Amino acid sequence: MNDARLSVVGLGPGDVGYLTPRARGLIERCDVLIGSPRQLACFPEVRQEKRLLDASLPALAAWLAAHREQRVVVLASGDPMLYGIGDYLSRHADGPLLVVPGISAVQYLFSRLGLSMNDIYLTSSHGREPDFDFILRHGKVAMMTDRHIGPYEIARQILSRGLRRTLAVGENLSYADERIHILSPQHVAREYDMNVVAILDEHYLTAGHGALRSGPDKWTGFPDER
């Protein structure tokens, strides 16, 4: 057993129904629960101290170092080690750290699409400038997006290279207002809520993969090639 008093817990895609029992147990037994307003709102029944996640990660690490005697859980979206806060704290936490993984939004989206993840190229636009020349050499890509580079910017990059691709935009995944849009780059909107994007070449449209053939009624778009 890990004797760490600091834990980073993955919430999964968002809905607490995807939270693992191990993660829930740590949350219930902690002294302080740290997360974003949306994350903390998932646990109205938790009566322990709640603290908003610092905008500055070094400031968070400093606070954690000053409160080593308390059992602290830091909430992370999805899997903490998949472009998440777990990576930062694993390198900067002062003392033992327990990381409890969650289901990532990428895993959730590909399951909803009925697509294998075996051959995906996985990347993120968080705090970086993606190399689209390299990324678009791959036939199946999953990209975690941010406010600066999202579905619209990805679509512009595809169009500027004259490539045939289909985008599956998973918006507010696992929440009641979840929407999954299957679109050609020409029809991608400028703005979406919290999302992850799958970029697929035409092979996945002709091979009859999973829900790309017939999606649930929450889906708002289908490939133009149909």
C-alpha positions in Angstrom: 0.0 0.0 0.0 1.1 3.5 -0.8 1.4 5.7 2.4 1.2 9.0 0.5 -0.9 11.7 2.1 -1.1 13.5 -1.3 -3.2 11.9 -4.0 -4.1 13.0 -7.5 -7.4 11.5 -8.6 -8.7 11.2 -12.1 -12.4 12.0 -12.3 -12.9 10.3 -15.7 -14.6 12.2 -18.5 -16.8 14.2 -16.2 -19.8 12.3 -14.9 -19.0 11.0 -11.5 -20.6 7.7 -12.5 -17.3 7.0 -14.2 -15.3 7.5 -11.0 -13.5 4.4 -9.8 -14.2 3.0 -6.3 -10.6 3.6 -5.2 -10.9 7.3 -6.3 -14.1 7.8 -4.4 -12.7 6.2 -1.3 -9.8 8.7 -1.3 -12.1 11.6 -1.8 -14.4 10.5 1.1 -11.4 10.2 3.5 -9.4 13.3 2.6 -9.0 16.4 4.8 -8.8 18.8 1.8 -10.3 18.4 -1.7 -8.7 20.6 -4.4 -10.1 21.2 -7.8 -11.7 23.6 -10.3 -15.2 24.9 -9.5 -16.8 22.4 -11.9 -14.9 19.5 -10.4 -15.7 20.5 -6.8 -19.4 20.9 -7.7 -19.4 17.1 -8.5 -19.1 16.4 -4.7 -21.8 18.4 -2.9 -22.0 15.7 -0.3 -18.3 16.0 0.7 -18.1 18.1 3.9 -14.3 18.4 4.2 -12.5 21.5 3.3 -12.6 22.4 -0.4 -10.0 24.5 -2.1 -9.9 26.0 -5.6 -7.1 24.8 -7.7 -4.4 27.5 -8.0 -4.0 29.1 -11.4 -0.2 28.8 -10.8 1.0 25.2 -10.5 4.2 26.3 -8.6 1.9 28.0 -6.1 -0.1 24.8 -5.7 3.1 22.8 -5.2 4.2 25.3 -2.5 0.8 25.1 -0.7 1.0 21.3 -0.8 4.5 21.4 0.7 3.2 23.5 3.6 0.3 21.1 4.3 2.1 17.8 4.2 0.4 16.7 7.4 -3.1 16.7 5.8 -4.6 14.1 3.6 -5.1 16.0 0.3 -6.8 15.0 -2.9 -6.2 17.0 -6.1 -8.8 16.4 -8.7 -7.9 15.9 -12.3 -10.0 15.7 -15.4 -9.8 12.4 -17.1 -6.5 10.5 -16.5 -4.1 12.6 -14.4 -1.1 11.3 -16.4 -2.6 12.0 -19.8 -1.7 15.6 -20.4 -2.9 16.2 -16.8 -1.8 17.7 -13.5 -0.5 14.4 -12.3 2.5 14.7 -14.6 3.5 18.1 -13.0 3.0 16.9 -9.4 4.9 13.7 -10.0 7.9 15.9 -10.7 7.4 18.7 -8.2 5.5 17.3 -5.2 7.4 17.4 -2.0 7.0 13.8 -0.7 5.2 10.6 -1.7 2.5 10.9 -4.3 -0.3 8.5 -5.1 -1.9 8.9 -8.6 -5.2 7.1 -9.2 -6.0 7.1 -13.0 -9.4 7.8 -14.4 -11.0 7.2 -17.8 -9.8 9.7 -20.2 -12.0 11.7 -22.6 -10.2 10.1 -25.5 -11.1 6.6 -24.2 -14.7 7.7 -23.8 -15.0 9.2 -27.2 -13.4 6.3 -29.1 -15.7 3.9 -27.2 -18.8 6.0 -28.2 -17.5 6.0 -31.8 -16.9 2.2 -31.8 -13.4 2.7 -32.9 -10.3 0.9 -31.8 -7.6 2.9 -30.1 -4.8 0.5 -31.0 -3.5 2.6 -33.9 -4.1 6.1 -32.8 -1.6 9.0 -32.6 -2.4 10.7 -29.3 -1.5 14.4 -28.8 -2.6 17.6 -27.2 -2.7 21.3 -28.0 -2.5 22.4 -24.4 0.2 25.0 -24.0 2.0 24.0 -27.2 2.1 24.7 -30.9 1.2 21.3 -32.6 3.2 20.2 -35.6 0.3 19.6 -38.0 2.6 18.4 -40.8 3.6 15.5 -38.6 0.2 15.0 -37.0 -1.7 14.7 -40.2 0.6 12.0 -41.6 -1.4 9.7 -39.2 -4.7 8.2 -40.3 -6.2 8.2 -36.8 -5.5 11.0 -34.4 -6.9 11.9 -31.0 -6.2 15.5 -29.9 -7.0 17.0 -26.5 -7.8 20.7 -27.3 -7.6 24.0 -25.5 -9.1 27.5 -25.9 -6.5 28.5 -28.5 -6.4 25.4 -30.8 -9.6 23.6 -31.0 -11.8 21.9 -33.7 -12.0 25.0 -36.0 -8.2 25.5 -36.0 -7.6 21.8 -36.7 -10.1 22.0 -39.6 -8.3 25.0 -41.1 -5.0 23.1 -40.9 -6.5 20.2 -42.8 -8.1 22.4 -45.5 -4.9 24.3 -46.0 -3.2 21.1 -47.0 -6.0 19.9 -49.2 -6.5 16.7 -47.2 -9.6 14.5 -46.9 -10.4 14.0 -43.3 -13.4 13.6 -41.0 -13.5 15.1 -37.6 -15.4 13.6 -34.6 -15.8 16.4 -32.1 -16.8 15.1 -28.6 -18.3 18.0 -26.7 -19.1 17.9 -22.9 -18.5 14.2 -23.0 -20.4 12.1 -20.4 -22.5 15.1 -19.2 -26.2 15.6 -19.8 -25.5 18.0 -22.6 -23.0 15.7 -24.4 -22.9 16.2 -28.2 -20.8 14.3 -30.7 -20.4 15.9 -34.1 -19.2 14.0 -37.1 -18.2 16.5 -39.7 -16.0 17.3 -42.7 -13.5 20.1 -42.1 -15.6 22.5 -44.1 -18.5 22.3 -41.7 -16.7 22.6 -38.4 -18.0 25.5 -36.3 -15.8 28.2 -34.7 -16.8 27.4 -31.1 -17.5 24.3 -29.1 -17.8 23.6 -25.4 -15.1 21.5 -23.7 -14.1 18.9 -26.2 -11.7 16.3 -27.6 -11.3 15.7 -31.3 -10.7 12.5 -33.4 -9.2 13.2 -36.8 -9.9 10.3 -39.2 -8.8 9.6 -42.8 -11.3 8.2 -45.3 -10.4 4.6 -44.5 -12.5 4.8 -41.4 -15.5 6.0 -43.3 -15.5 3.1 -45.9 -14.6 0.3 -43.5 -17.9 0.4 -41.6 -16.5 1.2 -38.2 -18.9 1.2 -35.3 -21.0 4.2 -34.7 -19.6 6.1 -37.7 -22.3 4.1 -39.6 -25.3 5.0 -37.4 -25.0 7.1 -34.3 -27.4 7.9 -31.5 -29.8 10.7 -31.8 -27.6 13.1 -29.8 -25.1 13.2 -32.7 -25.5 16.4 -34.7 -23.5 15.6 -37.9 -22.5 12.8 -40.2 -19.8 12.5 -42.9 -20.6 14.4 -46.0 -19.4 11.5 -48.1 -22.5 9.5 -47.2 
